[in-house]
């Protein structure tokens, strides 16, 4: 099952926001299925090799994140009414 493009973009923006590319304006984020990710033996934790990946370029500023949080809080307020 393939994720929808909207989900890929959301996750890529979230990853870019929490990366060193946060202040650069744009970030390239790679994604792949978990079976294509392999730990590098003897290396530091978090270091992996991956194959069969695709890349997406997203804006890395946090403005979209604030809008998402605001929208989510408004929805939850309406749900309580």
PADOMAR-727868 format. One record per residue: residue in three letters; x, y, z of N, C-alpha, C, O in turn. Coordinates in steps of 0.001 Angstrom, whole numbers. Atoms other than C-alpha are relative to their C-alpha. Example, Ala and Ser with C-alpha at 12.3 -4.5 7.8 and 13.67 -1.06 7.14 Angstrom:
+------+---------+---------+---------+---------+---------+---------+---------+---------+---------+---------+---------+---------+
! code !    n.px !    n.py !    n.pz !   ca.px !   ca.py !   ca.pz !    c.px !    c.py !    c.pz !    o.px !    o.py !    o.pz !
+------+---------+---------+---------+---------+---------+---------+---------+---------+---------+---------+---------+---------+
!  Ala !     890 !   -1190 !       0 !   12300 !   -4500 !    7800 !     900 !    1200 !       0 !    1936 !    1181 !     665 !
!  Ser !    -820 !   -1190 !     -60 !   13670 !   -1060 !    7140 !    -770 !    1090 !     730 !    -261 !    2198 !     899 !
+------+---------+---------+---------+---------+---------+---------+---------+---------+---------+---------+---------+---------+
! end
This chain:
+------+---------+---------+---------+---------+---------+---------+---------+---------+---------+---------+---------+---------+
! code !    n.px !    n.py !    n.pz !   ca.px !   ca.py !   ca.pz !    c.px !    c.py !    c.pz !    o.px !    o.py !    o.pz !
+------+---------+---------+---------+---------+---------+---------+---------+---------+---------+---------+---------+---------+
!  Unk !     836 !   -1175 !       0 !       0 !       0 !       0 !     889 !    1250 !       0 !    1765 !    1388 !     855 !
!  Unk !    -784 !   -1226 !     123 !    1459 !    3351 !   -1045 !    -655 !    1134 !     809 !   -1878 !    1272 !     796 !
!  Unk !     568 !   -1160 !    -700 !    1033 !    6443 !    1156 !    -454 !    1052 !   -1004 !      69 !    1128 !   -2116 !
!  Unk !     481 !   -1063 !     869 !    -859 !    9354 !    -325 !    1014 !    1135 !     -46 !    1774 !    1334 !     902 !
!  Unk !    -962 !   -1092 !     186 !    1128 !   12321 !   -1657 !    -123 !    1034 !    1112 !     883 !    1580 !    1565 !
!  Unk !     228 !    -964 !   -1085 !    -435 !   14588 !     979 !     711 !    -432 !    1283 !    1286 !     397 !    1987 !
!  Unk !    -664 !     527 !   -1197 !     898 !   12333 !    3758 !    1518 !      88 !    -127 !    2207 !     417 !     838 !
!  Unk !   -1444 !     -89 !     230 !    4376 !   12214 !    2212 !     469 !    1434 !     182 !    1492 !    1672 !     824 !
!  Unk !    -386 !   -1410 !    -133 !    4498 !   16020 !    1971 !     -55 !     464 !    1455 !     827 !    1194 !    1906 !
!  Unk !     118 !    -384 !   -1408 !    3298 !   16450 !    5567 !    1191 !    -522 !     802 !    1797 !     216 !    1579 !
!  Unk !   -1115 !     602 !    -725 !    5932 !   14054 !    6900 !    1336 !     625 !    -408 !    2217 !     816 !     430 !
!  Unk !   -1238 !    -632 !     475 !    8651 !   15626 !    4735 !     160 !    1389 !     603 !    1267 !    1773 !     982 !
!  Unk !     -64 !   -1331 !    -609 !    7790 !   19102 !    6041 !     346 !    -109 !    1484 !    1120 !     693 !    2007 !
!  Unk !    -296 !     206 !   -1416 !    7863 !   17802 !    9606 !    1469 !    -363 !     200 !    2118 !     146 !    1113 !
!  Unk !   -1411 !     389 !     -82 !   11263 !   16174 !    9039 !     904 !    1197 !    -280 !    1904 !    1388 !     413 !
!  Unk !    -809 !   -1173 !     341 !   12642 !   19346 !    7423 !      -9 !    1017 !    1135 !    1009 !    1649 !    1421 !
!  Unk !     121 !    -945 !   -1111 !   11360 !   21463 !   10311 !     904 !    -400 !    1157 !    1447 !     467 !    1842 !
!  Unk !    -819 !     489 !   -1111 !   13253 !   19277 !   12807 !    1428 !    -337 !    -416 !    2150 !   -1001 !     327 !
!  Unk !   -1351 !     298 !     478 !   16442 !   19094 !   10731 !     886 !    1246 !      50 !     440 !    2332 !     419 !
!  Unk !    -925 !   -1129 !      76 !   19513 !   21282 !   10327 !    -370 !     944 !   -1141 !      92 !    2085 !   -1168 !
!  Unk !     417 !    -820 !    1149 !   17916 !   22599 !    7114 !   -1147 !     933 !     347 !   -1676 !    1614 !    -532 !
!  Unk !    1152 !    -794 !    -430 !   15227 !   24367 !    9151 !      98 !    1466 !    -435 !    -899 !    2046 !    -865 !
!  Unk !    -163 !   -1422 !     300 !   16658 !   27849 !    8520 !     431 !     273 !   -1437 !     646 !    1428 !   -1803 !
!  Unk !    -478 !    -207 !    1375 !   17696 !   27296 !    4895 !   -1106 !     363 !    -975 !    -817 !     781 !   -2096 !
!  Unk !    1108 !    -347 !     884 !   14233 !   27860 !    3426 !    -553 !   -1190 !    -750 !   -1770 !   -1361 !    -820 !
!  Unk !     441 !    1206 !     705 !   14100 !   24640 !    1409 !     862 !   -1172 !     430 !    2033 !   -1010 !     773 !
!  Unk !    -736 !    1208 !    -379 !   15100 !   21074 !    2193 !    -409 !   -1143 !    -920 !   -1566 !   -1250 !   -1325 !
!  Unk !     273 !    1219 !     751 !   15381 !   17867 !     204 !    -101 !   -1140 !     998 !     819 !   -1370 !    1784 !
!  Unk !     248 !    1102 !    -924 !   13918 !   14913 !    2094 !    -151 !   -1281 !    -813 !    -948 !   -1343 !   -1749 !
!  Unk !      97 !    1306 !     649 !   14444 !   11303 !     998 !    -971 !    -863 !     780 !   -1079 !    -751 !    2002 !
!  Unk !     865 !     964 !    -673 !   11892 !    8603 !    1726 !      27 !   -1327 !    -749 !     232 !   -1374 !   -1962 !
!  Unk !      12 !    1351 !     559 !   11696 !    4845 !    1173 !    -778 !    -910 !     931 !   -1175 !    -494 !    2020 !
!  Unk !     666 !     976 !    -864 !   10032 !    1733 !    2557 !    1026 !    -577 !     972 !    2222 !    -590 !     682 !
!  Unk !    -886 !     430 !   -1079 !   11477 !     254 !    5752 !     902 !   -1162 !    -420 !    2022 !   -1279 !      77 !
!  Unk !    -826 !    1141 !     401 !   12735 !   -2907 !    4027 !    1269 !     432 !    -737 !    2201 !    -360 !    -879 !
!  Unk !   -1172 !    -521 !     701 !   15219 !    -696 !    2114 !     974 !     728 !     926 !    1955 !    1304 !     455 !
!  Unk !    -854 !    -699 !    -973 !   16790 !     714 !    5319 !     797 !   -1041 !     784 !     225 !   -1953 !    1381 !
!  Unk !    -885 !     942 !    -691 !   19795 !   -1123 !    6786 !     960 !     762 !     908 !    1558 !    1754 !     493 !
!  Unk !    -954 !    -595 !    -933 !   21856 !    -235 !    9872 !    1421 !    -296 !    -476 !    1699 !   -1374 !   -1000 !
!  Unk !   -1404 !     177 !     338 !   25561 !     249 !    9245 !     695 !    -626 !    1207 !     792 !      12 !    2256 !
!  Unk !    -628 !     669 !   -1159 !   27367 !   -2277 !   11485 !    1224 !     774 !     510 !    2052 !    1241 !    -272 !
!  Unk !   -1153 !    -649 !    -620 !   29833 !    -733 !   13929 !     -22 !    1510 !     -57 !     932 !    2147 !     390 !
!  Unk !      88 !   -1450 !      87 !   28681 !    2821 !   13257 !    -842 !     557 !    1141 !   -1407 !    -196 !    1935 !
!  Unk !     783 !    -663 !   -1034 !   26980 !    5350 !   15504 !   -1491 !    -316 !    -143 !   -1960 !    -607 !   -1243 !
!  Unk !    1447 !     215 !      81 !   23296 !    4874 !   16388 !    -637 !    1020 !    -952 !    -264 !    2193 !    -969 !
!  Unk !     693 !    -873 !     939 !   21019 !    6302 !   13723 !     619 !      47 !   -1381 !       8 !     574 !   -2311 !
!  Unk !    -652 !       8 !    1307 !   23488 !    5803 !   10881 !    -499 !   -1201 !    -800 !    -373 !   -2344 !    -360 !
!  Unk !     564 !    1065 !     828 !   21859 !    3804 !    8078 !     370 !     208 !   -1462 !     750 !    1306 !   -1869 !
!  Unk !     -36 !     -56 !    1457 !   22151 !    3013 !    4385 !   -1412 !    -276 !    -481 !   -2131 !   -1070 !     126 !
!  Unk !    1317 !     297 !     564 !   19021 !    3081 !    2265 !      75 !      25 !   -1516 !     886 !     739 !   -2107 !
!  Unk !      47 !     119 !    1449 !   18184 !    2189 !   -1317 !   -1446 !     157 !    -453 !   -2364 !     172 !     367 !
!  Unk !    1359 !     -66 !     543 !   15185 !    2528 !   -3609 !    -792 !    1180 !     522 !   -1987 !    1059 !     792 !
!  Unk !     655 !   -1153 !    -606 !   14387 !    5991 !   -2337 !    -474 !    1002 !   -1056 !     -33 !     988 !   -2205 !
!  Unk !     448 !   -1141 !     791 !   12565 !    8988 !   -3753 !     277 !    1241 !     838 !     447 !    1145 !    2053 !
!  Unk !    -272 !   -1257 !    -703 !   13161 !   12638 !   -2850 !   -1118 !     996 !    -267 !   -1752 !     980 !   -1322 !
!  Unk !     967 !   -1083 !     139 !   10854 !   15571 !   -2288 !     644 !    1262 !     582 !    1321 !    1200 !    1608 !
!  Unk !    -520 !   -1283 !    -480 !   11806 !   19251 !   -1881 !   -1167 !     766 !     619 !   -2210 !     950 !      -9 !
!  Unk !    1060 !    -712 !    -725 !    9777 !   21174 !     710 !     562 !    1272 !     624 !    1772 !    1402 !     808 !
!  Unk !    -386 !   -1176 !    -777 !    9840 !   24552 !    2434 !     233 !    -460 !    1428 !    -553 !   -1237 !    1971 !
!  Unk !    -345 !     484 !   -1343 !   11491 !   24085 !    5813 !    -325 !     995 !    1103 !      72 !     787 !    2250 !
!  Unk !     367 !    -937 !   -1071 !   10091 !   27089 !    7670 !   -1138 !    -588 !     825 !   -1796 !   -1531 !     387 !
!  Unk !     979 !     568 !    -916 !    7741 !   26470 !   10580 !   -1391 !     587 !    -110 !   -2263 !     209 !     673 !
!  Unk !    1315 !    -633 !      88 !    4782 !   28599 !    9447 !   -1116 !   -1003 !    -223 !   -2188 !    -872 !     368 !
!  Unk !    1037 !    1001 !     263 !    2856 !   25599 !    8123 !    -322 !    -783 !    1256 !   -1467 !   -1187 !    1458 !
!  Unk !     210 !     766 !   -1214 !    3339 !   23825 !   11456 !    -916 !     761 !     961 !   -1798 !     172 !    1585 !
!  Unk !     863 !    -808 !    -857 !    1775 !   26689 !   13386 !   -1442 !     -30 !    -495 !   -2375 !     -97 !     306 !
!  Unk !    1351 !      66 !     562 !   -1200 !   26642 !   11017 !    -641 !   -1351 !     286 !   -1832 !   -1415 !     590 !
!  Unk !     529 !    1334 !    -283 !   -1604 !   22880 !   11495 !    -444 !    -100 !    1462 !   -1518 !    -628 !    1750 !
!  Unk !     334 !      55 !   -1423 !   -1564 !   23227 !   15296 !   -1238 !     835 !     272 !   -2121 !     409 !    1016 !
!  Unk !    1159 !    -864 !    -188 !   -4038 !   26114 !   15162 !   -1254 !    -671 !    -526 !   -2291 !    -652 !     137 !
!  Unk !    1152 !     677 !     587 !   -6364 !   24175 !   12871 !    -446 !   -1171 !     860 !   -1643 !   -1376 !    1058 !
!  Unk !     330 !    1151 !    -834 !   -6188 !   21084 !   15077 !    -660 !     444 !    1295 !   -1606 !    -197 !    1753 !
!  Unk !     599 !    -465 !   -1248 !   -6966 !   23082 !   18219 !   -1401 !     549 !    -242 !   -2279 !     394 !     608 !
!  Unk !    1343 !    -492 !     317 !   -9930 !   24756 !   16523 !    -960 !   -1171 !    -201 !   -2104 !   -1113 !     249 !
!  Unk !     859 !    1173 !     203 !  -11301 !   21359 !   15452 !    -351 !    -629 !    1329 !   -1499 !   -1016 !    1544 !
!  Unk !     300 !     638 !   -1277 !  -10975 !   19981 !   18963 !    -948 !     866 !     830 !   -1779 !     337 !    1568 !
!  Unk !     930 !    -869 !    -720 !  -12736 !   23045 !   20399 !   -1420 !    -187 !    -508 !   -2362 !    -208 !     284 !
!  Unk !    1324 !     205 !     576 !  -15645 !   22515 !   18004 !    -566 !   -1362 !     414 !   -1772 !   -1508 !     612 !
!  Unk !     448 !    1337 !    -364 !  -15790 !   18842 !   18909 !    -539 !     -22 !    1431 !   -1407 !    -831 !    1761 !
!  Unk !     450 !     -26 !   -1390 !  -16260 !   19740 !   22580 !   -1359 !     666 !     149 !   -2042 !     441 !    1148 !
!  Unk !    1281 !    -732 !    -106 !  -19304 !   21938 !   21883 !   -1196 !    -909 !     -99 !   -2333 !    -443 !     -29 !
+------+---------+---------+---------+---------+---------+---------+---------+---------+---------+---------+---------+---------+
! end
